[in-house]
Amino acid sequence: QSDQIREVLSKADIQIMAGNYAGAFEGVIAAIRTSAGDEKNLLRTRLLELLDTLPANDPDALAARRNLATALY
């Protein structure tokens, strides 16, 4: 796991704790767009874990899921 990936995940955790879900999700999705292989999979897995902390119909979670799909494909 690179320092850059650790930093992205750490920032996301801090933003989640502060209630900035959209910011946390966008930071991880931005990293997914520029990563590959194991790092991309690690980021995707962590984002899904973060999304599971919100109700499925939460607007921030819905937007993040759409953005994730776009970033992956």
Predicted model as a PDB file, atoms N, CA, C, CB and O in Angstrom, pLDDT in the B-factor column:
MODEL        1                                                                  
ATOM      1  N   GLN A   1       0.856  -1.184   0.000  1.00 69.00           N  
ATOM      2  CA  GLN A   1       0.000   0.000   0.000  1.00 69.00           C  
ATOM      3  C   GLN A   1       0.889   1.230   0.000  1.00 69.00           C  
ATOM      4  CB  GLN A   1      -0.966   0.008   1.227  1.00 69.00           C  
ATOM      5  O   GLN A   1       1.725   1.397   0.888  1.00 69.00           O  
ATOM      6  N   SER A   2       0.713   2.082  -0.981  1.00 88.00           N  
ATOM      7  CA  SER A   2       1.566   3.259  -1.101  1.00 88.00           C  
ATOM      8  C   SER A   2       1.178   4.332  -0.082  1.00 88.00           C  
ATOM      9  CB  SER A   2       1.487   3.827  -2.520  1.00 88.00           C  
ATOM     10  O   SER A   2       0.089   4.316   0.492  1.00 88.00           O  
ATOM     11  N   ASP A   3       2.105   5.253   0.115  1.00 92.00           N  
ATOM     12  CA  ASP A   3       1.832   6.375   1.024  1.00 92.00           C  
ATOM     13  C   ASP A   3       0.646   7.191   0.526  1.00 92.00           C  
ATOM     14  CB  ASP A   3       3.075   7.278   1.164  1.00 92.00           C  
ATOM     15  O   ASP A   3      -0.155   7.684   1.321  1.00 92.00           O  
ATOM     16  N   GLN A   4       0.537   7.333  -0.786  1.00 92.00           N  
ATOM     17  CA  GLN A   4      -0.565   8.107  -1.357  1.00 92.00           C  
ATOM     18  C   GLN A   4      -1.911   7.457  -1.034  1.00 92.00           C  
ATOM     19  CB  GLN A   4      -0.392   8.243  -2.882  1.00 92.00           C  
ATOM     20  O   GLN A   4      -2.866   8.147  -0.677  1.00 92.00           O  
ATOM     21  N   ILE A   5      -1.985   6.150  -1.156  1.00 94.00           N  
ATOM     22  CA  ILE A   5      -3.234   5.440  -0.863  1.00 94.00           C  
ATOM     23  C   ILE A   5      -3.555   5.542   0.626  1.00 94.00           C  
ATOM     24  CB  ILE A   5      -3.136   3.952  -1.294  1.00 94.00           C  
ATOM     25  O   ILE A   5      -4.704   5.778   1.000  1.00 94.00           O  
ATOM     26  N   ARG A   6      -2.548   5.365   1.472  1.00 94.00           N  
ATOM     27  CA  ARG A   6      -2.766   5.508   2.924  1.00 94.00           C  
ATOM     28  C   ARG A   6      -3.283   6.903   3.254  1.00 94.00           C  
ATOM     29  CB  ARG A   6      -1.459   5.231   3.704  1.00 94.00           C  
ATOM     30  O   ARG A   6      -4.165   7.058   4.099  1.00 94.00           O  
ATOM     31  N   GLU A   7      -2.740   7.908   2.595  1.00 96.00           N  
ATOM     32  CA  GLU A   7      -3.167   9.291   2.845  1.00 96.00           C  
ATOM     33  C   GLU A   7      -4.621   9.498   2.415  1.00 96.00           C  
ATOM     34  CB  GLU A   7      -2.247  10.284   2.098  1.00 96.00           C  
ATOM     35  O   GLU A   7      -5.400  10.115   3.142  1.00 96.00           O  
ATOM     36  N   VAL A   8      -4.983   8.992   1.258  1.00 96.00           N  
ATOM     37  CA  VAL A   8      -6.364   9.112   0.771  1.00 96.00           C  
ATOM     38  C   VAL A   8      -7.326   8.459   1.758  1.00 96.00           C  
ATOM     39  CB  VAL A   8      -6.513   8.466  -0.633  1.00 96.00           C  
ATOM     40  O   VAL A   8      -8.351   9.042   2.109  1.00 96.00           O  
ATOM     41  N   LEU A   9      -6.996   7.249   2.203  1.00 96.00           N  
ATOM     42  CA  LEU A   9      -7.878   6.537   3.125  1.00 96.00           C  
ATOM     43  C   LEU A   9      -7.955   7.216   4.486  1.00 96.00           C  
ATOM     44  CB  LEU A   9      -7.407   5.108   3.295  1.00 96.00           C  
ATOM     45  O   LEU A   9      -9.020   7.257   5.102  1.00 96.00           O  
ATOM     46  N   SER A  10      -6.839   7.745   4.953  1.00 96.00           N  
ATOM     47  CA  SER A  10      -6.819   8.460   6.231  1.00 96.00           C  
ATOM     48  C   SER A  10      -7.681   9.719   6.156  1.00 96.00           C  
ATOM     49  CB  SER A  10      -5.372   8.826   6.623  1.00 96.00           C  
ATOM     50  O   SER A  10      -8.455  10.009   7.068  1.00 96.00           O  
ATOM     51  N   LYS A  11      -7.537  10.459   5.064  1.00 97.00           N  
ATOM     52  CA  LYS A  11      -8.354  11.674   4.889  1.00 97.00           C  
ATOM     53  C   LYS A  11      -9.839  11.322   4.827  1.00 97.00           C  
ATOM     54  CB  LYS A  11      -7.935  12.433   3.603  1.00 97.00           C  
ATOM     55  O   LYS A  11     -10.678  12.026   5.387  1.00 97.00           O  
ATOM     56  N   ALA A  12     -10.148  10.237   4.148  1.00 96.00           N  
ATOM     57  CA  ALA A  12     -11.551   9.817   4.053  1.00 96.00           C  
ATOM     58  C   ALA A  12     -12.106   9.483   5.431  1.00 96.00           C  
ATOM     59  CB  ALA A  12     -11.691   8.601   3.116  1.00 96.00           C  
ATOM     60  O   ALA A  12     -13.228   9.868   5.760  1.00 96.00           O  
ATOM     61  N   ASP A  13     -11.333   8.775   6.230  1.00 95.00           N  
ATOM     62  CA  ASP A  13     -11.783   8.436   7.584  1.00 95.00           C  
ATOM     63  C   ASP A  13     -12.025   9.690   8.410  1.00 95.00           C  
ATOM     64  CB  ASP A  13     -10.756   7.539   8.284  1.00 95.00           C  
ATOM     65  O   ASP A  13     -13.017   9.775   9.135  1.00 95.00           O  
ATOM     66  N   ILE A  14     -11.139  10.649   8.307  1.00 96.00           N  
ATOM     67  CA  ILE A  14     -11.287  11.906   9.048  1.00 96.00           C  
ATOM     68  C   ILE A  14     -12.542  12.643   8.588  1.00 96.00           C  
ATOM     69  CB  ILE A  14     -10.036  12.804   8.861  1.00 96.00           C  
ATOM     70  O   ILE A  14     -13.296  13.170   9.405  1.00 96.00           O  
ATOM     71  N   GLN A  15     -12.758  12.674   7.278  1.00 96.00           N  
ATOM     72  CA  GLN A  15     -13.947  13.362   6.761  1.00 96.00           C  
ATOM     73  C   GLN A  15     -15.229  12.658   7.201  1.00 96.00           C  
ATOM     74  CB  GLN A  15     -13.893  13.443   5.227  1.00 96.00           C  
ATOM     75  O   GLN A  15     -16.221  13.316   7.517  1.00 96.00           O  
ATOM     76  N   ILE A  16     -15.215  11.337   7.222  1.00 94.00           N  
ATOM     77  CA  ILE A  16     -16.387  10.589   7.686  1.00 94.00           C  
ATOM     78  C   ILE A  16     -16.677  10.943   9.140  1.00 94.00           C  
ATOM     79  CB  ILE A  16     -16.167   9.058   7.533  1.00 94.00           C  
ATOM     80  O   ILE A  16     -17.828  11.188   9.501  1.00 94.00           O  
ATOM     81  N   MET A  17     -15.647  10.970   9.970  1.00 94.00           N  
ATOM     82  CA  MET A  17     -15.841  11.301  11.382  1.00 94.00           C  
ATOM     83  C   MET A  17     -16.378  12.718  11.557  1.00 94.00           C  
ATOM     84  CB  MET A  17     -14.529  11.146  12.147  1.00 94.00           C  
ATOM     85  O   MET A  17     -17.097  12.998  12.515  1.00 94.00           O  
ATOM     86  N   ALA A  18     -16.029  13.611  10.631  1.00 96.00           N  
ATOM     87  CA  ALA A  18     -16.502  14.989  10.694  1.00 96.00           C  
ATOM     88  C   ALA A  18     -17.880  15.154  10.061  1.00 96.00           C  
ATOM     89  CB  ALA A  18     -15.512  15.907  10.013  1.00 96.00           C  
ATOM     90  O   ALA A  18     -18.455  16.242  10.094  1.00 96.00           O  
ATOM     91  N   GLY A  19     -18.410  14.072   9.482  1.00 94.00           N  
ATOM     92  CA  GLY A  19     -19.728  14.145   8.856  1.00 94.00           C  
ATOM     93  C   GLY A  19     -19.714  14.591   7.415  1.00 94.00           C  
ATOM     94  O   GLY A  19     -20.772  14.825   6.832  1.00 94.00           O  
ATOM     95  N   ASN A  20     -18.539  14.714   6.825  1.00 95.00           N  
ATOM     96  CA  ASN A  20     -18.422  15.133   5.423  1.00 95.00           C  
ATOM     97  C   ASN A  20     -18.348  13.888   4.533  1.00 95.00           C  
ATOM     98  CB  ASN A  20     -17.162  16.044   5.210  1.00 95.00           C  
ATOM     99  O   ASN A  20     -17.299  13.562   3.978  1.00 95.00           O  
ATOM    100  N   TYR A  21     -19.474  13.213   4.416  1.00 95.00           N  
ATOM    101  CA  TYR A  21     -19.517  11.962   3.656  1.00 95.00           C  
ATOM    102  C   TYR A  21     -19.206  12.193   2.179  1.00 95.00           C  
ATOM    103  CB  TYR A  21     -20.889  11.302   3.801  1.00 95.00           C  
ATOM    104  O   TYR A  21     -18.413  11.459   1.589  1.00 95.00           O  
ATOM    105  N   ALA A  22     -19.822  13.204   1.587  1.00 95.00           N  
ATOM    106  CA  ALA A  22     -19.612  13.461   0.163  1.00 95.00           C  
ATOM    107  C   ALA A  22     -18.135  13.719  -0.125  1.00 95.00           C  
ATOM    108  CB  ALA A  22     -20.462  14.658  -0.299  1.00 95.00           C  
ATOM    109  O   ALA A  22     -17.601  13.209  -1.110  1.00 95.00           O  
ATOM    110  N   GLY A  23     -17.478  14.493   0.712  1.00 96.00           N  
ATOM    111  CA  GLY A  23     -16.056  14.779   0.524  1.00 96.00           C  
ATOM    112  C   GLY A  23     -15.198  13.532   0.653  1.00 96.00           C  
ATOM    113  O   GLY A  23     -14.251  13.334  -0.108  1.00 96.00           O  
ATOM    114  N   ALA A  24     -15.539  12.695   1.621  1.00 96.00           N  
ATOM    115  CA  ALA A  24     -14.797  11.447   1.808  1.00 96.00           C  
ATOM    116  C   ALA A  24     -14.954  10.547   0.592  1.00 96.00           C  
ATOM    117  CB  ALA A  24     -15.273  10.716   3.075  1.00 96.00           C  
ATOM    118  O   ALA A  24     -13.979   9.988   0.090  1.00 96.00           O  
ATOM    119  N   PHE A  25     -16.183  10.412   0.127  1.00 97.00           N  
ATOM    120  CA  PHE A  25     -16.439   9.543  -1.017  1.00 97.00           C  
ATOM    121  C   PHE A  25     -15.725  10.067  -2.263  1.00 97.00           C  
ATOM    122  CB  PHE A  25     -17.951   9.428  -1.277  1.00 97.00           C  
ATOM    123  O   PHE A  25     -15.110   9.295  -2.999  1.00 97.00           O  
ATOM    124  N   GLU A  26     -15.805  11.353  -2.495  1.00 96.00           N  
ATOM    125  CA  GLU A  26     -15.172  11.925  -3.695  1.00 96.00           C  
ATOM    126  C   GLU A  26     -13.664  11.751  -3.670  1.00 96.00           C  
ATOM    127  CB  GLU A  26     -15.514  13.407  -3.823  1.00 96.00           C  
ATOM    128  O   GLU A  26     -13.057  11.486  -4.708  1.00 96.00           O  
ATOM    129  N   GLY A  27     -13.046  11.895  -2.501  1.00 96.00           N  
ATOM    130  CA  GLY A  27     -11.599  11.713  -2.410  1.00 96.00           C  
ATOM    131  C   GLY A  27     -11.177  10.301  -2.778  1.00 96.00           C  
ATOM    132  O   GLY A  27     -10.188  10.103  -3.484  1.00 96.00           O  
ATOM    133  N   VAL A  28     -11.925   9.326  -2.298  1.00 97.00           N  
ATOM    134  CA  VAL A  28     -11.600   7.934  -2.613  1.00 97.00           C  
ATOM    135  C   VAL A  28     -11.883   7.647  -4.090  1.00 97.00           C  
ATOM    136  CB  VAL A  28     -12.408   6.966  -1.710  1.00 97.00           C  
ATOM    137  O   VAL A  28     -11.098   6.963  -4.748  1.00 97.00           O  
ATOM    138  N   ILE A  29     -12.984   8.157  -4.607  1.00 97.00           N  
ATOM    139  CA  ILE A  29     -13.321   7.932  -6.021  1.00 97.00           C  
ATOM    140  C   ILE A  29     -12.275   8.570  -6.931  1.00 97.00           C  
ATOM    141  CB  ILE A  29     -14.724   8.499  -6.344  1.00 97.00           C  
ATOM    142  O   ILE A  29     -11.897   7.982  -7.944  1.00 97.00           O  
ATOM    143  N   ALA A  30     -11.809   9.754  -6.586  1.00 96.00           N  
ATOM    144  CA  ALA A  30     -10.757  10.398  -7.382  1.00 96.00           C  
ATOM    145  C   ALA A  30      -9.503   9.531  -7.417  1.00 96.00           C  
ATOM    146  CB  ALA A  30     -10.422  11.792  -6.813  1.00 96.00           C  
ATOM    147  O   ALA A  30      -8.851   9.420  -8.455  1.00 96.00           O  
ATOM    148  N   ALA A  31      -9.170   8.921  -6.293  1.00 96.00           N  
ATOM    149  CA  ALA A  31      -7.997   8.041  -6.241  1.00 96.00           C  
ATOM    150  C   ALA A  31      -8.238   6.770  -7.059  1.00 96.00           C  
ATOM    151  CB  ALA A  31      -7.658   7.678  -4.778  1.00 96.00           C  
ATOM    152  O   ALA A  31      -7.315   6.253  -7.689  1.00 96.00           O  
ATOM    153  N   ILE A  32      -9.465   6.272  -7.052  1.00 96.00           N  
ATOM    154  CA  ILE A  32      -9.794   5.083  -7.841  1.00 96.00           C  
ATOM    155  C   ILE A  32      -9.562   5.363  -9.322  1.00 96.00           C  
ATOM    156  CB  ILE A  32     -11.261   4.646  -7.596  1.00 96.00           C  
ATOM    157  O   ILE A  32      -9.059   4.509 -10.051  1.00 96.00           O  
ATOM    158  N   ARG A  33      -9.931   6.561  -9.758  1.00 95.00           N  
ATOM    159  CA  ARG A  33      -9.776   6.915 -11.175  1.00 95.00           C  
ATOM    160  C   ARG A  33      -8.320   6.876 -11.638  1.00 95.00           C  
ATOM    161  CB  ARG A  33     -10.347   8.298 -11.425  1.00 95.00           C  
ATOM    162  O   ARG A  33      -8.043   6.615 -12.809  1.00 95.00           O  
ATOM    163  N   THR A  34      -7.397   7.134 -10.720  1.00 94.00           N  
ATOM    164  CA  THR A  34      -5.986   7.224 -11.114  1.00 94.00           C  
ATOM    165  C   THR A  34      -5.156   6.032 -10.661  1.00 94.00           C  
ATOM    166  CB  THR A  34      -5.383   8.482 -10.560  1.00 94.00           C  
ATOM    167  O   THR A  34      -3.937   6.027 -10.829  1.00 94.00           O  
ATOM    168  N   SER A  35      -5.799   5.033 -10.094  1.00 94.00           N  
ATOM    169  CA  SER A  35      -5.061   3.871  -9.603  1.00 94.00           C  
ATOM    170  C   SER A  35      -5.345   2.658 -10.471  1.00 94.00           C  
ATOM    171  CB  SER A  35      -5.422   3.575  -8.141  1.00 94.00           C  
ATOM    172  O   SER A  35      -6.178   2.700 -11.376  1.00 94.00           O  
ATOM    173  N   ALA A  36      -4.636   1.578 -10.176  1.00 92.00           N  
ATOM    174  CA  ALA A  36      -4.818   0.339 -10.936  1.00 92.00           C  
ATOM    175  C   ALA A  36      -4.533  -0.851 -10.022  1.00 92.00           C  
ATOM    176  CB  ALA A  36      -3.890   0.308 -12.192  1.00 92.00           C  
ATOM    177  O   ALA A  36      -3.969  -0.707  -8.938  1.00 92.00           O  
ATOM    178  N   GLY A  37      -4.933  -2.007 -10.484  1.00 93.00           N  
ATOM    179  CA  GLY A  37      -4.591  -3.257  -9.814  1.00 93.00           C  
ATOM    180  C   GLY A  37      -5.054  -3.354  -8.376  1.00 93.00           C  
ATOM    181  O   GLY A  37      -6.189  -3.016  -8.040  1.00 93.00           O  
ATOM    182  N   ASP A  38      -4.144  -3.826  -7.534  1.00 94.00           N  
ATOM    183  CA  ASP A  38      -4.465  -4.054  -6.120  1.00 94.00           C  
ATOM    184  C   ASP A  38      -4.860  -2.775  -5.406  1.00 94.00           C  
ATOM    185  CB  ASP A  38      -3.285  -4.683  -5.412  1.00 94.00           C  
ATOM    186  O   ASP A  38      -5.741  -2.793  -4.546  1.00 94.00           O  
ATOM    187  N   GLU A  39      -4.219  -1.662  -5.752  1.00 94.00           N  
ATOM    188  CA  GLU A  39      -4.559  -0.398  -5.091  1.00 94.00           C  
ATOM    189  C   GLU A  39      -5.982   0.022  -5.438  1.00 94.00           C  
ATOM    190  CB  GLU A  39      -3.565   0.709  -5.494  1.00 94.00           C  
ATOM    191  O   GLU A  39      -6.731   0.472  -4.571  1.00 94.00           O  
ATOM    192  N   LYS A  40      -6.350  -0.124  -6.701  1.00 95.00           N  
ATOM    193  CA  LYS A  40      -7.714   0.224  -7.111  1.00 95.00           C  
ATOM    194  C   LYS A  40      -8.720  -0.652  -6.372  1.00 95.00           C  
ATOM    195  CB  LYS A  40      -7.885   0.069  -8.643  1.00 95.00           C  
ATOM    196  O   LYS A  40      -9.752  -0.162  -5.912  1.00 95.00           O  
ATOM    197  N   ASN A  41      -8.427  -1.931  -6.259  1.00 95.00           N  
ATOM    198  CA  ASN A  41      -9.323  -2.842  -5.565  1.00 95.00           C  
ATOM    199  C   ASN A  41      -9.421  -2.503  -4.074  1.00 95.00           C  
ATOM    200  CB  ASN A  41      -8.851  -4.281  -5.748  1.00 95.00           C  
ATOM    201  O   ASN A  41     -10.509  -2.548  -3.499  1.00 95.00           O  
ATOM    202  N   LEU A  42      -8.306  -2.168  -3.457  1.00 95.00           N  
ATOM    203  CA  LEU A  42      -8.307  -1.771  -2.053  1.00 95.00           C  
ATOM    204  C   LEU A  42      -9.177  -0.529  -1.844  1.00 95.00           C  
ATOM    205  CB  LEU A  42      -6.870  -1.505  -1.569  1.00 95.00           C  
ATOM    206  O   LEU A  42      -9.985  -0.481  -0.916  1.00 95.00           O  
ATOM    207  N   LEU A  43      -9.011   0.465  -2.702  1.00 96.00           N  
ATOM    208  CA  LEU A  43      -9.806   1.694  -2.604  1.00 96.00           C  
ATOM    209  C   LEU A  43     -11.287   1.409  -2.813  1.00 96.00           C  
ATOM    210  CB  LEU A  43      -9.324   2.727  -3.629  1.00 96.00           C  
ATOM    211  O   LEU A  43     -12.129   1.938  -2.086  1.00 96.00           O  
ATOM    212  N   ARG A  44     -11.609   0.587  -3.790  1.00 95.00           N  
ATOM    213  CA  ARG A  44     -13.003   0.241  -4.064  1.00 95.00           C  
ATOM    214  C   ARG A  44     -13.624  -0.456  -2.858  1.00 95.00           C  
ATOM    215  CB  ARG A  44     -13.104  -0.657  -5.312  1.00 95.00           C  
ATOM    216  O   ARG A  44     -14.737  -0.129  -2.446  1.00 95.00           O  
ATOM    217  N   THR A  45     -12.904  -1.407  -2.304  1.00 95.00           N  
ATOM    218  CA  THR A  45     -13.396  -2.146  -1.143  1.00 95.00           C  
ATOM    219  C   THR A  45     -13.637  -1.211   0.038  1.00 95.00           C  
ATOM    220  CB  THR A  45     -12.405  -3.247  -0.751  1.00 95.00           C  
ATOM    221  O   THR A  45     -14.657  -1.311   0.719  1.00 95.00           O  
ATOM    222  N   ARG A  46     -12.697  -0.307   0.274  1.00 95.00           N  
ATOM    223  CA  ARG A  46     -12.844   0.631   1.402  1.00 95.00           C  
ATOM    224  C   ARG A  46     -14.014   1.578   1.167  1.00 95.00           C  
ATOM    225  CB  ARG A  46     -11.544   1.441   1.611  1.00 95.00           C  
ATOM    226  O   ARG A  46     -14.753   1.894   2.099  1.00 95.00           O  
ATOM    227  N   LEU A  47     -14.189   2.033  -0.073  1.00 96.00           N  
ATOM    228  CA  LEU A  47     -15.316   2.911  -0.366  1.00 96.00           C  
ATOM    229  C   LEU A  47     -16.630   2.199  -0.097  1.00 96.00           C  
ATOM    230  CB  LEU A  47     -15.261   3.393  -1.817  1.00 96.00           C  
ATOM    231  O   LEU A  47     -17.544   2.786   0.482  1.00 96.00           O  
ATOM    232  N   LEU A  48     -16.736   0.960  -0.503  1.00 95.00           N  
ATOM    233  CA  LEU A  48     -17.963   0.200  -0.243  1.00 95.00           C  
ATOM    234  C   LEU A  48     -18.210   0.043   1.253  1.00 95.00           C  
ATOM    235  CB  LEU A  48     -17.887  -1.181  -0.907  1.00 95.00           C  
ATOM    236  O   LEU A  48     -19.355   0.092   1.702  1.00 95.00           O  
ATOM    237  N   GLU A  49     -17.143  -0.145   2.028  1.00 94.00           N  
ATOM    238  CA  GLU A  49     -17.289  -0.214   3.481  1.00 94.00           C  
ATOM    239  C   GLU A  49     -17.816   1.112   4.032  1.00 94.00           C  
ATOM    240  CB  GLU A  49     -15.942  -0.572   4.143  1.00 94.00           C  
ATOM    241  O   GLU A  49     -18.689   1.123   4.899  1.00 94.00           O  
ATOM    242  N   LEU A  50     -17.288   2.217   3.533  1.00 92.00           N  
ATOM    243  CA  LEU A  50     -17.754   3.531   3.985  1.00 92.00           C  
ATOM    244  C   LEU A  50     -19.209   3.758   3.588  1.00 92.00           C  
ATOM    245  CB  LEU A  50     -16.868   4.645   3.404  1.00 92.00           C  
ATOM    246  O   LEU A  50     -19.994   4.302   4.365  1.00 92.00           O  
ATOM    247  N   LEU A  51     -19.563   3.340   2.379  1.00 93.00           N  
ATOM    248  CA  LEU A  51     -20.944   3.508   1.925  1.00 93.00           C  
ATOM    249  C   LEU A  51     -21.917   2.715   2.788  1.00 93.00           C  
ATOM    250  CB  LEU A  51     -21.076   3.080   0.466  1.00 93.00           C  
ATOM    251  O   LEU A  51     -23.063   3.123   2.978  1.00 93.00           O  
ATOM    252  N   ASP A  52     -21.461   1.592   3.305  1.00 92.00           N  
ATOM    253  CA  ASP A  52     -22.318   0.764   4.160  1.00 92.00           C  
ATOM    254  C   ASP A  52     -22.638   1.421   5.490  1.00 92.00           C  
ATOM    255  CB  ASP A  52     -21.663  -0.568   4.410  1.00 92.00           C  
ATOM    256  O   ASP A  52     -23.509   0.943   6.216  1.00 92.00           O  
ATOM    257  N   THR A  53     -21.949   2.512   5.827  1.00 88.00           N  
ATOM    258  CA  THR A  53     -22.236   3.210   7.076  1.00 88.00           C  
ATOM    259  C   THR A  53     -23.467   4.105   6.954  1.00 88.00           C  
ATOM    260  CB  THR A  53     -21.032   4.039   7.499  1.00 88.00           C  
ATOM    261  O   THR A  53     -23.969   4.612   7.957  1.00 88.00           O  
ATOM    262  N   LEU A  54     -23.951   4.298   5.734  1.00 92.00           N  
ATOM    263  CA  LEU A  54     -25.127   5.138   5.498  1.00 92.00           C  
ATOM    264  C   LEU A  54     -26.280   4.288   4.990  1.00 92.00           C  
ATOM    265  CB  LEU A  54     -24.806   6.264   4.491  1.00 92.00           C  
ATOM    266  O   LEU A  54     -26.063   3.211   4.435  1.00 92.00           O  
ATOM    267  N   PRO A  55     -27.500   4.765   5.176  1.00 93.00           N  
ATOM    268  CA  PRO A  55     -28.646   4.061   4.591  1.00 93.00           C  
ATOM    269  C   PRO A  55     -28.505   4.007   3.069  1.00 93.00           C  
ATOM    270  CB  PRO A  55     -29.980   4.756   4.987  1.00 93.00           C  
ATOM    271  O   PRO A  55     -27.943   4.919   2.463  1.00 93.00           O  
ATOM    272  N   ALA A  56     -29.004   2.957   2.464  1.00 85.00           N  
ATOM    273  CA  ALA A  56     -28.872   2.762   1.009  1.00 85.00           C  
ATOM    274  C   ALA A  56     -29.497   3.905   0.213  1.00 85.00           C  
ATOM    275  CB  ALA A  56     -29.518   1.442   0.596  1.00 85.00           C  
ATOM    276  O   ALA A  56     -29.058   4.194  -0.900  1.00 85.00           O  
ATOM    277  N   ASN A  57     -30.512   4.555   0.770  1.00 94.00           N  
ATOM    278  CA  ASN A  57     -31.184   5.628   0.037  1.00 94.00           C  
ATOM    279  C   ASN A  57     -30.629   7.022   0.364  1.00 94.00           C  
ATOM    280  CB  ASN A  57     -32.667   5.593   0.337  1.00 94.00           C  
ATOM    281  O   ASN A  57     -31.213   8.025  -0.045  1.00 94.00           O  
ATOM    282  N   ASP A  58     -29.524   7.095   1.088  1.00 94.00           N  
ATOM    283  CA  ASP A  58     -28.911   8.383   1.407  1.00 94.00           C  
ATOM    284  C   ASP A  58     -28.423   9.041   0.118  1.00 94.00           C  
ATOM    285  CB  ASP A  58     -27.738   8.208   2.418  1.00 94.00           C  
ATOM    286  O   ASP A  58     -27.763   8.383  -0.687  1.00 94.00           O  
ATOM    287  N   PRO A  59     -28.728  10.317  -0.097  1.00 95.00           N  
ATOM    288  CA  PRO A  59     -28.328  10.979  -1.343  1.00 95.00           C  
ATOM    289  C   PRO A  59     -26.813  10.956  -1.593  1.00 95.00           C  
ATOM    290  CB  PRO A  59     -28.806  12.408  -1.325  1.00 95.00           C  
ATOM    291  O   PRO A  59     -26.381  10.773  -2.731  1.00 95.00           O  
ATOM    292  N   ASP A  60     -26.010  11.138  -0.548  1.00 94.00           N  
ATOM    293  CA  ASP A  60     -24.550  11.098  -0.724  1.00 94.00           C  
ATOM    294  C   ASP A  60     -24.095   9.703  -1.139  1.00 94.00           C  
ATOM    295  CB  ASP A  60     -23.834  11.522   0.575  1.00 94.00           C  
ATOM    296  O   ASP A  60     -23.206   9.556  -1.977  1.00 94.00           O  
ATOM    297  N   ALA A  61     -24.714   8.678  -0.544  1.00 94.00           N  
ATOM    298  CA  ALA A  61     -24.351   7.297  -0.883  1.00 94.00           C  
ATOM    299  C   ALA A  61     -24.775   6.964  -2.309  1.00 94.00           C  
ATOM    300  CB  ALA A  61     -24.998   6.308   0.106  1.00 94.00           C  
ATOM    301  O   ALA A  61     -24.030   6.317  -3.044  1.00 94.00           O  
ATOM    302  N   LEU A  62     -25.958   7.400  -2.700  1.00 95.00           N  
ATOM    303  CA  LEU A  62     -26.425   7.144  -4.062  1.00 95.00           C  
ATOM    304  C   LEU A  62     -25.510   7.801  -5.090  1.00 95.00           C  
ATOM    305  CB  LEU A  62     -27.860   7.649  -4.238  1.00 95.00           C  
ATOM    306  O   LEU A  62     -25.146   7.187  -6.093  1.00 95.00           O  
ATOM    307  N   ALA A  63     -25.143   9.047  -4.834  1.00 96.00           N  
ATOM    308  CA  ALA A  63     -24.251   9.767  -5.754  1.00 96.00           C  
ATOM    309  C   ALA A  63     -22.886   9.084  -5.819  1.00 96.00           C  
ATOM    310  CB  ALA A  63     -24.089  11.242  -5.314  1.00 96.00           C  
ATOM    311  O   ALA A  63     -22.304   8.945  -6.895  1.00 96.00           O  
ATOM    312  N   ALA A  64     -22.389   8.667  -4.673  1.00 96.00           N  
ATOM    313  CA  ALA A  64     -21.075   8.017  -4.645  1.00 96.00           C  
ATOM    314  C   ALA A  64     -21.103   6.691  -5.399  1.00 96.00           C  
ATOM    315  CB  ALA A  64     -20.619   7.788  -3.195  1.00 96.00           C  
ATOM    316  O   ALA A  64     -20.139   6.349  -6.084  1.00 96.00           O  
ATOM    317  N   ARG A  65     -22.183   5.953  -5.281  1.00 95.00           N  
ATOM    318  CA  ARG A  65     -22.283   4.676  -6.003  1.00 95.00           C  
ATOM    319  C   ARG A  65     -22.303   4.911  -7.514  1.00 95.00           C  
ATOM    320  CB  ARG A  65     -23.552   3.903  -5.569  1.00 95.00           C  
ATOM    321  O   ARG A  65     -21.678   4.165  -8.268  1.00 95.00           O  
ATOM    322  N   ARG A  66     -23.012   5.938  -7.951  1.00 95.00           N  
ATOM    323  CA  ARG A  66     -23.014   6.275  -9.385  1.00 95.00           C  
ATOM    324  C   ARG A  66     -21.620   6.686  -9.842  1.00 95.00           C  
ATOM    325  CB  ARG A  66     -24.021   7.410  -9.678  1.00 95.00           C  
ATOM    326  O   ARG A  66     -21.148   6.250 -10.892  1.00 95.00           O  
ATOM    327  N   ASN A  67     -20.972   7.518  -9.054  1.00 95.00           N  
ATOM    328  CA  ASN A  67     -19.625   7.989  -9.402  1.00 95.00           C  
ATOM    329  C   ASN A  67     -18.621   6.842  -9.395  1.00 95.00           C  
ATOM    330  CB  ASN A  67     -19.173   9.085  -8.428  1.00 95.00           C  
ATOM    331  O   ASN A  67     -17.708   6.812 -10.221  1.00 95.00           O  
ATOM    332  N   LEU A  68     -18.782   5.905  -8.474  1.00 95.00           N  
ATOM    333  CA  LEU A  68     -17.900   4.736  -8.436  1.00 95.00           C  
ATOM    334  C   LEU A  68     -18.066   3.920  -9.706  1.00 95.00           C  
ATOM    335  CB  LEU A  68     -18.193   3.864  -7.194  1.00 95.00           C  
ATOM    336  O   LEU A  68     -17.080   3.507 -10.317  1.00 95.00           O  
ATOM    337  N   ALA A  69     -19.295   3.688 -10.102  1.00 93.00           N  
ATOM    338  CA  ALA A  69     -19.534   2.920 -11.321  1.00 93.00           C  
ATOM    339  C   ALA A  69     -18.862   3.585 -12.521  1.00 93.00           C  
ATOM    340  CB  ALA A  69     -21.043   2.770 -11.572  1.00 93.00           C  
ATOM    341  O   ALA A  69     -18.255   2.911 -13.353  1.00 93.00           O  
ATOM    342  N   THR A  70     -18.974   4.891 -12.603  1.00 93.00           N  
ATOM    343  CA  THR A  70     -18.338   5.627 -13.698  1.00 93.00           C  
ATOM    344  C   THR A  70     -16.821   5.523 -13.628  1.00 93.00           C  
ATOM    345  CB  THR A  70     -18.760   7.094 -13.668  1.00 93.00           C  
ATOM    346  O   THR A  70     -16.163   5.372 -14.657  1.00 93.00           O  
ATOM    347  N   ALA A  71     -16.268   5.602 -12.437  1.00 93.00           N  
ATOM    348  CA  ALA A  71     -14.825   5.540 -12.264  1.00 93.00           C  
ATOM    349  C   ALA A  71     -14.271   4.164 -12.604  1.00 93.00           C  
ATOM    350  CB  ALA A  71     -14.456   5.907 -10.845  1.00 93.00           C  
ATOM    351  O   ALA A  71     -13.144   4.048 -13.084  1.00 93.00           O  
ATOM    352  N   LEU A  72     -15.052   3.130 -12.361  1.00 89.00           N  
ATOM    353  CA  LEU A  72     -14.573   1.763 -12.603  1.00 89.00           C  
ATOM    354  C   LEU A  72     -14.729   1.344 -14.060  1.00 89.00           C  
ATOM    355  CB  LEU A  72     -15.319   0.784 -11.712  1.00 89.00           C  
ATOM    356  O   LEU A  72     -13.961   0.511 -14.541  1.00 89.00           O  
ATOM    357  N   TYR A  73     -15.712   1.906 -14.778  1.00 81.00           N  
ATOM    358  CA  TYR A  73     -15.994   1.435 -16.131  1.00 81.00           C  
ATOM    359  C   TYR A  73     -16.055   2.518 -17.141  1.00 81.00           C  
ATOM    360  CB  TYR A  73     -17.252   0.698 -16.160  1.00 81.00           C  
ATOM    361  O   TYR A  73     -16.285   2.251 -18.321  1.00 81.00           O  
TER     362      TYR A  73                                                      
ENDMDL                                                                          
END                                                                             
